[in-house]
Amino acid sequence: MEILNQNPEILNKFRLSGNLTLKAVLIAVLTLFLLIPAAFISELVNERSERREKVETELSSKWASSQTLKGPVLVIPYVKETADDKGDKTYSTYYCTLLPENLDIDGEIIPEKNRSRGLFKAFSLYKSEINLKGEFPAIDFAALDIPLQDIKFERSKLCFGISDFAGLEDLVKVDLDGEIVELSKDKNDILGDNFSAGGMGVGIPLSKESFSSKRKFSMQLRLKGSDALSFAPMGKTMIVSLKSQWPNPSFFGKYLSSESEVSDSGFSVKWKLLDVNRNYPQIWKGTEYDLSEASFGVKMLNPNDSYGKTHRAVKYALLFIALTLGLCFCVEILQKRRIHPLQYSLIGLALCIFYTLLLSIGEYTGFNLAYLMASSATVALIAIYAASIFKSTKTGIIFGGVIAGLYSFIFILIQLSDGALLVGSVGLFILLCLIMYYTRKIDWYGER
């Protein structure tokens, strides 16, 4: 210490090095401290998102839930005789189910955009117009090992399944070989879990001779629903074609579509399935097959998920705060001006308030416009403040430009899905190169 006192120049360098180190540590601590309000903002985003989901669930329950269509199918009852040890006979009724030989479905999904409660809109509600046509094949009961005398042809039914009866806008009528029949809710639940809570049927008294030839059918549905529209594979050959103005579909299920086209103006999709693609036959006895496991269809994603994008933006808070305060620290050293820790804190708080602006404005305008407004306000505020504390308009403009570049980079990352990791990694590498280049001449130890 005596040597340092005898050499003031060395002492000044030592103090400068210590001051820079202390300031760097304080900035690092402040950056971590600012993660606390960022965490609260993240919780706020989750809370608002949950409230929107509750509103959408409530509106969907009053509108109609997601719809899965099953059928139409022919259901033919037969009686099986059993005898106990005493020779007393009992008769039990069973059913065999016949699927169409071919089934063509052509539908249009019409988004319902005008349902909301307060600030929260229900994005996933829809109406649909669906046309079905096909034919049932002749039946070979010998292949099922059912004696003809046990079959109750006169009690045959035409059945069809939907998930939620609340979605029906019209009576369901079927043209069966030129005869119009009207389906009603099946109270007997003859098809078990496959059609439970959504089974419809109509009695079609038939004769043995009528099953020796093919039977054509066609039907139209006007159906409301929410979130998704799906289909159970039916028919030896099944073709499903859908179109809609919804710009953000998600095709799901065990089967990939054979054709699909998605654009900002909507989508069109087509599936073609064969009976060999599924795990149940064209005709079976009992209810041992689960039709829902093989269902496929389209889900309506939220085209303006402001909460999800805001939550992704908050995840970059640490990176953004650290880079901004680090930039301020480097400018402080290069311009040899002393910036108080409180001033660093105010800049950090401005960066945190950006996320609350983004969240609140996004509930009214959507994410993209909210991001533009919130980032512009934040950049202007920080640029003006930087010009003031550094006593230089040029410094404020440069500072604001760098912050605007960071906001633009984060916005691009949020918009990307598959390429976010690649673009983010390359962008951070370039950013690190720039930081290393522009800080290479900083005299951290005061040796020059």
Buried (B, 14 or more C-beta within 10 A) or exposed (E): EEEBEEEEEEBEBBEBBEEBEEBBEBBBEBBEEBBEBBEEBBEBBEEBBEBBEEBBEEBBEEBBBBBBBBBBBBBBBBBEEEEEEEEEEEEEEBBBBBBBBBBBBBBBBBBBEEBEBEEBBBBBBBBBBBBBBBBBBEBEBEEBEBEEEBBBBEBBBBBBBBBBEEBBEEEBBBBBEEEEBEBEEBEEBBBBEBBEEBBBBBEBEBEEEBBEEEBBBBBBBBBBBBBBBBBBBBBBBBBBBBBBEBBBBEBEBEBEBEEBEBEEEBBBBBBBBEBEEBEBEBBBBEBEBBBEEBBBBBBBBBEBBBBBBBBBBBEBBBBBBBBBBBBBBBBBBBEEEEBEEEBBBBBBEBBBBBBBBBBBBBBEBBBBEBBBBBBEBBBBBBBEBBBEBBEBEEBBEBBBEBBBEBBEBBBBBBBEEEEBEEBBEEBEEEBEEEBEEEBEEEEEEBEE
